[in-house]
Amino acid sequence: LFTSRTQNEGHPKWFVLGVGQVIKGLDIAMMNMCPGEKRKVIIPPSLAYGQQGYAQGKIPPNATLIFEIELYAVNKGPRSVEAFNQIDKDSDKKLSELEISQYLKEEFARDGKKRHPSVHDEILADIFKKNDHDGDGFISAKEYNVYQHDEL
C-alpha cells in the first residue's frame, strides 16, 4: 500500500506486491518493507515506463521516477500459501475439484447468504476454467499461487 500525491488525491493505494500491478521498480523497492516504514526510492526508466513514457506525456520517455513511500499495512491475500494449504486437505500440493468444492461450501456457510445451488457449480467450473492452465483436472500450487512461492 502506498500513497501518491499525484494520483488518488493523496489517498492510500492498495495493490498486490510482486504481480505487476505497479511498475517493476516499486515492486522491487517495497520488498521486505515493514508497516510504518518510509523509503525514498529512485527508479530508473528501465524499471519504470522506459522509452514509451506513460499517460500522454504526464511521464515522459526515459524518465527517472522518485517516490517517497510509506507502507501502512500488509495483508495476506486470498492467494497466500496459508490459503492454499487450508484448501489442500490431503497436502498433495494440488487442489482437486472435491477440495475446492468443499472450501466453497464452507465459505458459503460462513457468509450466510442464500444462493441457488447452481451457483456453487458455476463458481467451481469458473475456478477450474481460469486456473487449471494445463487441463489436468487439478490446480497446482503454481497455477493457484500468483506469487509462486518456493515453499509450495
MOGI-V778125 format. One record per residue. RES is the residue in one letter. SS is DSSP state (2 for helix, 1 for strand, 0 for the rest). PHI is phi in degrees with one decimal (* if undefined). PSI is psi as a letter, one per 30 degrees, with the letter a starting at -180 (NA if undefined). Layout:
BEGIN
res = [RES,RES]
ss = [SS,SS]
phi = [PHI,PHI]
psi = [PSI,PSI]
END
This chain:
BEGIN
res = [L,F,T,S,R,T,Q,N,E,G,H,P,K,W,F,V,L,G,V,G,Q,V,I,K,G,L,D,I,A,M,M,N,M,C,P,G,E,K,R,K,V,I,I,P,P,S,L,A,Y,G,Q,Q,G,Y,A,Q,G,K,I,P,P,N,A,T,L,I,F,E,I,E,L,Y,A,V,N,K,G,P,R,S,V,E,A,F,N,Q,I,D,K,D,S,D,K,K,L,S,E,L,E,I,S,Q,Y,L,K,E,E,F,A,R,D,G,K,K,R,H,P,S,V,H,D,E,I,L,A,D,I,F,K,K,N,D,H,D,G,D,G,F,I,S,A,K,E,Y,N,V,Y,Q,H,D,E,L]
ss = [0,1,1,0,0,0,0,2,2,2,0,1,1,0,0,0,0,0,0,0,0,0,0,2,2,2,2,2,2,0,0,0,0,0,0,0,0,1,1,1,1,1,1,0,2,2,2,0,0,0,0,0,0,1,0,0,0,0,1,0,0,0,0,0,1,1,1,1,1,1,0,0,0,0,0,0,0,0,0,0,2,2,2,2,2,2,2,0,0,0,0,0,0,1,1,0,2,2,2,2,2,2,2,2,2,2,2,2,2,2,2,0,0,0,0,0,2,2,2,2,2,2,2,2,2,2,2,2,2,2,2,0,0,0,0,0,0,0,1,1,2,2,2,2,0,0,0,0,0,0,0,0]
phi = [*,-141.1,-106.2,-115.3,-76.8,-98.2,-118.1,65.5,47.0,80.3,-82.1,-57.8,-114.7,-94.4,-157.4,-89.3,-76.4,87.3,-122.3,83.7,-76.9,-128.9,-60.7,-55.8,-60.8,-72.0,-55.0,-70.7,-63.1,-93.5,-56.2,63.7,-73.8,-110.9,-53.7,92.9,-74.6,-120.5,-140.9,-107.6,-125.4,-113.6,-112.7,-71.1,-53.2,-65.6,-110.2,-124.7,-107.4,56.5,-73.8,-80.0,72.2,-155.3,55.4,44.6,88.3,-62.7,-120.8,-70.7,-56.4,58.8,-81.9,-90.9,-104.8,-121.2,-122.8,-106.6,-114.0,-125.5,-89.0,-86.6,-155.7,-128.2,-126.4,-77.4,-84.7,-67.3,-104.6,-78.9,-58.1,-62.1,-64.6,-58.0,-64.8,-66.4,-76.8,-78.3,-60.5,-94.2,54.5,-95.7,65.7,-151.4,-104.0,-87.2,-60.4,-63.4,-63.8,-70.5,-59.6,-63.1,-60.9,-60.6,-59.6,-64.9,-66.1,-63.1,-65.5,-65.9,-83.3,71.5,-79.3,-80.1,-135.3,-68.8,-54.3,-66.8,-61.4,-57.3,-64.9,-65.1,-66.4,-60.0,-61.7,-66.0,-59.1,-69.4,-61.2,-87.1,-119.5,-86.1,-62.8,-91.2,67.5,-88.5,86.3,-132.5,-107.5,-72.8,-56.9,-66.1,-66.5,-76.5,-93.3,-61.9,-88.2,50.3,-64.8,-67.5,-73.8,-84.8]
psi = [k,l,k,k,f,f,l,g,h,f,k,k,k,k,l,k,k,g,g,g,f,l,l,e,e,e,e,e,f,f,k,g,l,k,k,f,k,k,k,k,k,k,j,l,e,f,g,c,g,b,f,e,a,k,i,h,f,e,j,l,k,h,k,k,k,k,k,j,k,k,j,e,l,k,k,k,l,f,h,l,e,e,e,e,e,e,e,i,e,g,h,g,g,k,k,l,e,e,e,e,e,e,e,e,e,e,e,e,e,e,f,g,k,k,k,k,f,f,e,e,e,e,e,e,e,e,e,e,e,f,f,i,e,f,g,g,g,l,j,l,e,e,e,e,j,f,f,h,k,f,f,NA]
END
